[in-house]
Amino acid sequence: MIKDPTDKTDSTSLLRARLWRLVECAAWEIGIVCAAAWCIVYLDGAAGARREMRLFAAVQAAREVAPPQASAPDLRLWSPERIAAWQAAVKNQGSAPLAVLRIPRIHLEAPVLEGTDDATLNRGVGHIEDTASPGTDGNTGLAGHRDGFFRGLKDVEAGDRIEIETLRETQVYRIERTWIVDPEDVSVLDPTPARSLTLVTCYPFYFVGSAPRRYIVRAVAASTEVDEVR
C-alpha cells in the first residue's frame, strides 16, 4: 500500500517527540542550575556559620582568660607574725588579683590586689587608691608590709628590673631611685607624665613598733614584652 504524501500524522508525531526532548533537556538544565545554586548557598552559609563559631569561640576565650597568678612567696625574710597573717589570709576567698608584681633580683613575686587595708596587704601587695591602674599610663602606687612582701626592697638598686603582669600584657620597669619620706609626704604618688611605678612601705625595715617613715622605690617603664590579647 502506497502512503499518502498528504498524511501529516508521522511528521506531527516526530515534531511532538522533539519538543518533548527539548522540554526534558531544559528541565534537566534548570534542575542542575537550581541544585548548583542551592549547593553554593548551603556551602556559603556553612562557611559563614563556621566563621561565626570561630569568632564566638575567640570572644569566649578572651572573656575567660584567667587572672594572673603568683606563686607562693619567699618567706625567708618575713617576720613570724606576718607569715601567720599571710597563711590565715590566703585561706579566705578574696577578689582576683589585678596583676602580679615581680622583682627578680630579690625573688619577689606577689599578687597585686585592689586596696591597702590590712586584710588585703596580708594577702599581697595593694594598689593605692586614686593612682594609675597597674600597667597603664601614669604613676601606679603599690603598698606592701615592710616585714612581709616588701621587706626585700631594702636590697634593691637603681637599674633593677620590675615586671607587672596584667591580663593584657607584661610591662617591664627599671628602678630609677629610692628615697625616704615622712608619712605625710604623699607627693610621691602624684601623677607622672611617663608610665611609672611607685612602691611604698614603712621604714626602717626592722623597726620595733609603728615605723615612723616611708621607704619609696620609683621605677619607670622600659618595654612591653607580651602583646595585648586580641
PyMOL commands that set and color helices and strands:
alter all, ss='L'
color gray80, all
select helices_A, chain A and resi 9-63+80-89+104-106+118-123+151-155+187-189
alter helices_A, ss='H'
color red, helices_A
select strands_A, chain A and resi 99-103+108-114+125-127+139-143+161-165+170-181+196-203+213-224
alter strands_A, ss='S'
color yellow, strands_A
deselect
rebuild
show_as cartoon
